[in-house]
Amino acid sequence: MPNKADWVIWNGSMGILDTVAIGHIEDDGGNRIAFLAPPYDVVGPFSLDELETQGRIAFGECLVMSRQRWQEDQVGLRFGAREKRRAVLFRWDMSDDAKAHREVLNLPRQSVLSPSEIKSAFRRLAKTAHPDAGGSSEHYRRIAEARDVLLKRFGGPP
């Protein structure tokens, strides 16, 4: 009977990672239907047989999986969750300031950006904006500031 905390629950959008136990189990004509134990007892019903054979099931935004499956899949799951959170973050902040920084770098005003797109736009413009390449100090400063402000949202250095 799988009632120990042998399972992992993952919700990347909320940043929840925890170990869980199977709570209530019902036999539904040869198919075992389960719910997780508290405090995750709202997760269910799901097929315990499917969880045991596949090593992972999805329940809404949550994934319940074996510890082995978590070890195999965690890098991809964490990366995917981070990208989703970044996409949401960029959709929310469409302030005039963010739009102005996008315009300075000739980036689309409404699309989701990646750090590589921001850096690429900066490099493309810096080739002619830099004073050593015949540009002005002011123009180069504006594109560098726009790059730095947009990249800061990703939590890393420019």
Backbone bond lengths (Angstrom), bond angles and torsions (degrees), N, CA, C in turn:
res aa  C-N    CA-C-N  psi(-1)  N-CA   C-N-CA  omega(-1)  CA-C   N-CA-C  phi
1 M - - - 1.461 - - 1.524 108.57 -
2 P 1.361 118.52 118.84 1.460 121.55 -176.66 1.521 112.28 -81.19
3 N 1.322 118.13 80.57 1.460 119.46 -178.92 1.523 113.07 -115.38
4 K 1.333 117.86 0.73 1.464 120.11 175.02 1.527 108.93 -81.55
5 A 1.310 116.48 168.26 1.466 121.01 178.04 1.527 109.19 -79.14
6 D 1.332 115.29 65.52 1.460 120.95 -178.14 1.513 113.15 -96.02
7 W 1.293 117.30 3.26 1.446 121.78 -174.69 1.520 110.14 -117.87
8 V 1.313 115.73 159.38 1.460 122.32 179.13 1.523 107.38 -116.20
9 I 1.328 116.10 138.75 1.457 120.53 172.26 1.518 107.39 -114.66
10 W 1.338 115.98 134.53 1.456 122.16 -176.13 1.521 109.12 -133.12
11 N 1.311 115.55 127.95 1.453 121.94 171.85 1.521 105.70 -131.59
12 G 1.305 116.31 95.94 1.457 121.27 -175.74 1.508 114.02 -65.68
13 S 1.333 117.74 -32.62 1.460 119.33 -178.56 1.525 111.55 -67.96
14 M 1.333 116.53 -28.46 1.462 120.20 177.85 1.529 111.94 -102.05
15 G 1.315 117.59 -6.83 1.456 121.23 -179.60 1.517 113.30 73.14
16 I 1.340 117.18 29.89 1.462 120.65 -178.84 1.518 109.82 -98.76
17 L 1.304 115.69 126.69 1.461 123.35 172.37 1.519 106.14 -136.33
18 D 1.323 117.05 124.03 1.460 120.57 -176.62 1.524 108.50 -153.71
19 T 1.313 115.82 162.63 1.460 120.11 170.86 1.518 107.78 -95.53
20 V 1.320 115.06 146.07 1.459 120.28 -175.66 1.515 109.96 -138.08
21 A 1.302 114.50 161.55 1.464 121.93 174.58 1.520 108.06 -115.83
22 I 1.317 114.59 156.63 1.456 119.76 173.59 1.523 106.64 -79.01
23 G 1.316 115.77 132.76 1.461 120.94 -179.80 1.508 110.91 -94.70
24 H 1.281 116.01 -109.53 1.458 123.96 -176.82 1.531 111.01 -74.80
25 I 1.342 117.49 132.33 1.468 123.12 177.40 1.520 108.47 -124.62
26 E 1.329 115.58 132.69 1.463 121.99 176.44 1.523 108.20 -120.28
27 D 1.336 116.80 145.63 1.458 121.14 175.38 1.524 107.44 -98.24
28 D 1.322 115.23 115.66 1.467 121.42 -176.99 1.527 109.33 -108.98
29 G 1.317 115.65 70.09 1.460 120.52 179.01 1.510 113.66 64.33
30 G 1.288 117.77 46.72 1.459 121.96 179.19 1.518 114.52 95.90
31 N 1.300 117.92 -11.52 1.460 122.21 176.45 1.517 107.99 -110.38
32 R 1.324 116.72 120.53 1.462 120.43 -179.42 1.524 110.18 -82.16
33 I 1.311 115.58 123.33 1.458 123.41 178.84 1.530 107.32 -105.01
34 A 1.337 116.01 131.52 1.457 119.33 -174.23 1.524 112.04 -130.54
35 F 1.327 113.57 160.67 1.461 124.50 170.61 1.518 105.94 -127.18
36 L 1.323 116.93 152.25 1.457 119.34 175.35 1.519 109.97 -75.11
37 A 1.326 115.11 160.09 1.463 121.41 176.96 1.533 109.21 -78.26
38 P 1.337 117.37 158.06 1.463 120.49 176.73 1.533 110.33 -55.70
39 P 1.287 118.24 146.44 1.456 129.66 8.41 1.535 113.63 -88.83
40 Y 1.322 118.92 7.69 1.457 122.40 -178.34 1.532 111.89 -102.99
41 D 1.311 117.73 25.82 1.458 121.62 -175.22 1.527 113.48 -68.97
42 V 1.327 118.05 -5.00 1.462 120.25 173.46 1.527 110.82 -79.03
43 V 1.331 117.20 -13.20 1.459 121.45 178.59 1.521 108.38 -84.44
44 G 1.304 115.94 109.66 1.446 123.42 -179.02 1.510 108.44 147.81
45 P 1.273 118.19 168.33 1.458 127.31 0.50 1.532 111.42 -80.10
46 F 1.315 115.28 149.48 1.459 121.84 175.18 1.521 108.05 -144.48
47 S 1.315 115.56 163.57 1.456 121.15 -178.64 1.523 109.85 -80.71
48 L 1.320 115.97 112.95 1.458 120.62 177.58 1.531 110.22 -66.15
49 D 1.325 116.74 -34.56 1.463 120.29 177.81 1.530 110.44 -61.92
50 E 1.326 116.37 -42.97 1.472 120.38 178.45 1.525 110.73 -64.11
51 L 1.321 117.16 -43.03 1.460 120.96 178.68 1.524 110.42 -59.60
52 E 1.311 116.81 -44.70 1.470 119.84 -177.73 1.525 112.43 -69.56
53 T 1.329 117.92 -35.83 1.468 118.92 -178.31 1.526 112.10 -82.11
54 Q 1.339 117.75 -39.43 1.461 120.92 -178.45 1.531 112.89 -86.22
55 G 1.324 116.51 -23.96 1.462 120.63 -177.97 1.512 113.24 82.58
56 R 1.340 116.38 -2.56 1.462 119.59 -176.09 1.520 109.41 -165.30
57 I 1.338 115.88 138.91 1.461 121.59 171.56 1.517 108.40 -136.97
58 A 1.309 115.07 154.15 1.462 120.67 176.34 1.521 107.83 -103.41
59 F 1.305 114.73 138.38 1.458 120.61 175.69 1.518 106.44 -137.24
60 G 1.316 116.44 98.45 1.462 120.33 -174.02 1.524 109.16 64.06
61 E 1.297 116.88 -127.41 1.461 121.87 177.97 1.525 112.32 -87.96
62 C 1.319 116.72 -2.75 1.470 121.29 -178.35 1.518 111.01 -95.22
63 L 1.303 114.55 148.12 1.457 121.92 168.58 1.513 106.85 -117.03
64 V 1.312 116.31 130.32 1.453 121.97 172.36 1.519 104.91 -109.01
65 M 1.332 116.69 128.71 1.461 119.31 -174.87 1.514 111.30 -150.10
66 S 1.324 113.81 162.78 1.458 119.11 176.08 1.525 108.48 -70.93
67 R 1.315 115.94 160.26 1.466 119.42 178.49 1.524 110.66 -62.46
68 Q 1.328 116.65 -37.18 1.464 120.47 178.70 1.524 110.68 -63.87
69 R 1.312 116.65 -44.76 1.465 120.32 179.59 1.521 110.42 -63.77
70 W 1.337 117.35 -37.27 1.463 120.32 176.77 1.525 110.01 -61.90
71 Q 1.332 117.38 -44.34 1.464 120.69 178.95 1.526 111.27 -59.02
72 E 1.318 116.67 -38.56 1.462 121.12 -179.18 1.529 112.64 -73.58
73 D 1.320 117.36 -37.14 1.465 121.73 -170.09 1.522 115.41 -102.84
74 Q 1.336 118.44 -8.33 1.457 118.97 -167.82 1.526 114.75 -62.74
75 V 1.317 119.17 -36.59 1.463 119.32 -178.72 1.524 110.30 -62.76
76 G 1.318 117.15 -48.00 1.458 120.38 178.76 1.514 112.85 -64.01
77 L 1.328 116.79 -40.08 1.462 120.38 179.71 1.526 111.22 -65.52
78 R 1.320 116.93 -43.71 1.470 119.97 179.68 1.533 111.10 -65.14
79 F 1.329 116.37 -42.39 1.459 120.49 179.29 1.524 110.39 -62.97
80 G 1.322 117.10 -46.01 1.459 121.03 179.01 1.514 112.54 -60.91
81 A 1.326 116.95 -42.17 1.465 121.24 179.45 1.529 110.62 -65.29
82 R 1.320 116.97 -40.43 1.466 120.52 179.18 1.533 110.31 -63.19
83 E 1.315 117.02 -42.15 1.456 120.25 179.43 1.528 111.35 -64.91
84 K 1.327 117.51 -39.16 1.465 120.55 177.73 1.525 110.85 -64.21
85 R 1.351 116.75 -42.15 1.464 119.48 179.50 1.526 110.61 -64.80
86 R 1.326 117.69 -39.75 1.462 120.72 178.27 1.526 111.14 -64.00
87 A 1.315 116.56 -41.30 1.465 120.35 179.61 1.522 110.12 -61.26
88 V 1.315 117.29 -43.26 1.461 121.25 178.44 1.522 110.16 -64.17
89 L 1.312 116.92 -43.15 1.455 121.53 179.87 1.519 110.89 -58.98
90 F 1.323 117.91 -44.06 1.451 120.43 -179.02 1.519 112.29 -72.38
91 R 1.306 118.93 -27.95 1.462 120.36 177.13 1.524 110.65 -71.93
92 W 1.334 117.42 -34.80 1.455 120.79 -177.11 1.515 112.45 -70.65
93 D 1.318 117.39 -40.54 1.456 119.42 -173.86 1.521 110.59 -93.98
94 M 1.299 115.11 87.13 1.450 119.43 173.14 1.523 108.27 -116.83
95 S 1.326 113.90 45.43 1.458 119.67 177.31 1.529 108.83 -66.31
96 D 1.300 115.46 166.01 1.464 120.07 178.09 1.520 110.62 -59.78
97 D 1.347 116.21 -35.17 1.460 120.97 179.46 1.533 111.15 -64.12
98 A 1.335 116.78 -45.83 1.463 120.66 179.13 1.527 110.44 -64.40
99 K 1.325 116.33 -41.29 1.466 119.91 178.44 1.527 110.57 -62.84
100 A 1.330 116.75 -40.05 1.465 120.30 179.81 1.528 110.94 -64.02
101 H 1.329 117.52 -41.43 1.466 120.47 178.78 1.520 110.99 -65.26
102 R 1.322 116.88 -37.86 1.467 120.36 176.59 1.533 110.35 -63.78
103 E 1.330 116.01 -41.92 1.464 119.78 179.79 1.523 111.60 -63.21
104 V 1.317 116.96 -41.60 1.459 120.86 179.55 1.526 110.49 -57.68
105 L 1.333 116.78 -37.86 1.470 121.15 -179.09 1.530 112.61 -92.97
106 N 1.331 117.08 7.19 1.470 122.09 -178.14 1.522 112.04 55.88
107 L 1.331 116.50 42.38 1.463 122.21 178.30 1.525 109.00 -102.39
108 P 1.325 117.82 151.41 1.469 119.95 178.96 1.523 111.28 -58.52
109 R 1.312 116.32 144.50 1.459 120.49 -176.42 1.518 113.59 -78.46
110 Q 1.326 119.39 -25.43 1.456 120.83 -172.39 1.524 115.05 -112.69
111 S 1.305 120.03 -12.45 1.463 120.22 -174.38 1.520 111.79 -82.31
112 V 1.326 115.39 162.48 1.457 122.10 174.99 1.519 107.52 -78.68
113 L 1.317 116.92 132.32 1.460 121.72 -177.59 1.516 111.38 -103.91
114 S 1.312 115.18 155.03 1.462 121.19 172.70 1.526 107.29 -116.28
115 P 1.341 117.81 159.02 1.466 119.62 177.61 1.527 112.36 -56.88
116 S 1.328 117.28 -38.10 1.466 119.47 -178.84 1.531 111.40 -65.23
117 E 1.332 118.22 -35.68 1.467 120.96 177.41 1.525 110.86 -65.78
118 I 1.309 116.14 -40.63 1.466 120.42 -179.94 1.525 110.02 -66.05
119 K 1.320 116.72 -46.59 1.476 120.86 -179.67 1.521 111.03 -64.14
120 S 1.314 116.36 -39.93 1.465 120.56 179.87 1.526 111.05 -63.88
121 A 1.330 116.70 -43.63 1.463 120.64 178.11 1.528 110.50 -62.09
122 F 1.332 116.50 -41.61 1.465 120.05 178.44 1.526 111.01 -61.83
123 R 1.336 116.75 -48.51 1.476 120.25 -178.73 1.534 111.55 -60.80
124 R 1.319 116.30 -41.07 1.462 120.79 -179.79 1.534 110.20 -60.54
125 L 1.334 116.74 -45.09 1.461 120.37 -178.82 1.529 112.43 -76.24
126 A 1.318 117.23 -32.57 1.467 120.76 -176.82 1.530 111.68 -65.23
127 K 1.317 117.19 -25.83 1.473 120.53 -179.66 1.523 112.23 -59.11
128 T 1.311 117.00 -32.98 1.470 119.83 179.89 1.528 112.80 -109.53
129 A 1.342 117.04 -19.36 1.468 119.53 -176.64 1.527 112.77 -82.80
130 H 1.308 117.86 -24.58 1.474 120.58 -176.86 1.530 109.89 -64.77
131 P 1.342 117.65 139.43 1.468 120.90 -179.85 1.538 113.18 -56.99
132 D 1.322 117.47 -32.66 1.472 119.73 179.07 1.529 112.20 -69.79
133 A 1.340 116.46 -17.39 1.465 120.97 179.44 1.523 111.13 -103.82
134 G 1.336 117.54 13.36 1.456 121.27 178.58 1.516 114.26 95.61
135 G 1.327 117.70 2.78 1.461 121.07 178.87 1.513 111.32 -88.79
136 S 1.318 115.46 -171.04 1.459 119.63 -179.53 1.525 110.38 -109.04
137 S 1.325 115.26 152.51 1.465 121.13 177.24 1.522 110.66 -61.19
138 E 1.327 115.96 -38.94 1.460 120.74 -178.40 1.528 111.79 -65.17
139 H 1.325 117.15 -45.47 1.464 120.03 179.82 1.537 110.48 -64.22
140 Y 1.317 117.16 -42.66 1.470 120.55 179.36 1.534 110.07 -63.58
141 R 1.322 117.21 -41.48 1.462 121.09 178.59 1.535 110.50 -61.36
142 R 1.350 117.66 -41.40 1.465 121.32 179.72 1.532 111.76 -64.03
143 I 1.316 117.73 -43.05 1.470 118.12 -178.71 1.529 110.74 -72.50
144 A 1.333 117.28 -33.58 1.475 119.89 177.20 1.528 110.19 -67.65
145 E 1.326 117.26 -39.73 1.459 120.80 177.90 1.534 110.89 -65.04
146 A 1.326 116.56 -43.42 1.468 120.59 178.75 1.531 110.06 -61.02
147 R 1.318 117.44 -45.01 1.467 121.25 177.32 1.523 110.67 -58.85
148 D 1.325 117.28 -48.64 1.460 121.32 -176.92 1.530 112.09 -62.66
149 V 1.331 116.90 -42.83 1.468 120.68 -179.37 1.530 110.34 -64.68
150 L 1.334 117.19 -45.42 1.463 120.05 -179.43 1.528 111.76 -67.46
151 L 1.309 117.84 -39.50 1.472 120.40 -179.80 1.512 112.24 -72.37
152 K 1.314 117.55 -27.25 1.469 121.09 179.87 1.526 110.72 -59.92
153 R 1.311 116.87 -29.36 1.463 121.06 179.59 1.520 112.33 -65.86
154 F 1.340 116.93 -19.77 1.455 120.62 178.05 1.525 111.61 -88.44
155 G 1.325 117.47 -3.89 1.442 121.40 175.06 1.519 115.13 81.30
156 G 1.296 117.61 11.73 1.453 119.80 -179.02 1.519 111.44 -124.86
157 P 1.320 116.32 174.79 1.469 119.18 178.60 1.528 110.25 -74.73
158 P 1.314 117.60 157.37 1.463 121.15 179.87 1.460 112.74 -66.22
